[in-house]
């Protein structure tokens, strides 16, 4: 196993029609994944995250920058690129891609060196099945006898069997239903941690990214816009666009004075002092919905989405500002109710983006 370091990596794709310029899929991305850690690359479809994964694996070559496993540069910096088969990369695709004509044991052993596929291979298969939390007797099953989640665990076992330097996971849980996705992703996380494997997962699912990773790297339009711990990305997003993509966010205009700011929801306390016009990022769960009308800013409930454990409440303030709040589902308002809102906790402020004057 080893760390992964990506430095100023760029990848362009040629245009597909006359008069069209090249498309920059990955734009000067730098990212460090420490040895034995789990990083998720989070972004919407088309942001470049799968292209980045394919560059790391060696399926594509960067047009600029470098990729290194530990101290070994495998692509870029003027070195001869190392082909995929010698990079010692484990790759888990979206659908698992198990060989349908082989049983589980043969699928897991497939990546082992030929000389290790005898008795030692049998021991390694047993070890891998235990690692991914599958019963030992599954070794004789065919892929079509497994559930989707079990197939993904076998795919992970196959990628871990040859002890790769890095494991790459390309949205491996996207085809699973919600309950199976949760249990399978946690089992995969435990297996990677137990084997001390350096892992990089790409996903568009914010909950998946935040719950699994040691580090979340957010991509937008080919660029890496923030890389930090899950809590920092959620609580201190680098800009309002990241705030609105990673979870739900209420972004309101306000005016800062030292450690406080005023906005349509009243006065709030800032994470850092500021002065003048700002954009305020407030998470919906920070907005307390007062059903007793004791205090706060008045508004009318327009819509309610009930999830059982909690609910999302869309409120229109008396001044016309729309606000989304999240509250426990035990007792909640209904559309048409008048409520009062107030903000709890600290609020992140951003300087408004200056737009150039129209010519």
Buried (B, 14 or more C-beta within 10 A) or exposed (E): BBBBBBBEBBBBEEEEEEEEEEBBBBBBBBBBBBBBBBBBBBBEEEBBBBBBBBBBBBEBEBBBBBBBBBEEBBBBEEEEBBEBEEBBBBBBBBBBBBEEEBBBBBBBBBBBEEEBBEEEBEEBBBBBBBBBBBEEEBBEBBBEEBEBBBBBBBBBBBBBBBEBBBBBBBBBBEBBEEEBBBEBBEBBBEBBBEBEBBBBBBBBBBBBBBBBBBBBBBBBEBBBBBBBBBEBBBBBBBBBBBBBBBBBBBBBEBBBBEEBBEBBBEEBEBBEEBEEEBBBBBBBBBBBBBEEEEEBBBBBBEEBEEEEEBBBBBBBBEEEBBBBBBBEBEEBBEEEBEBBBBBEBBBBBBEEEEEEEEE
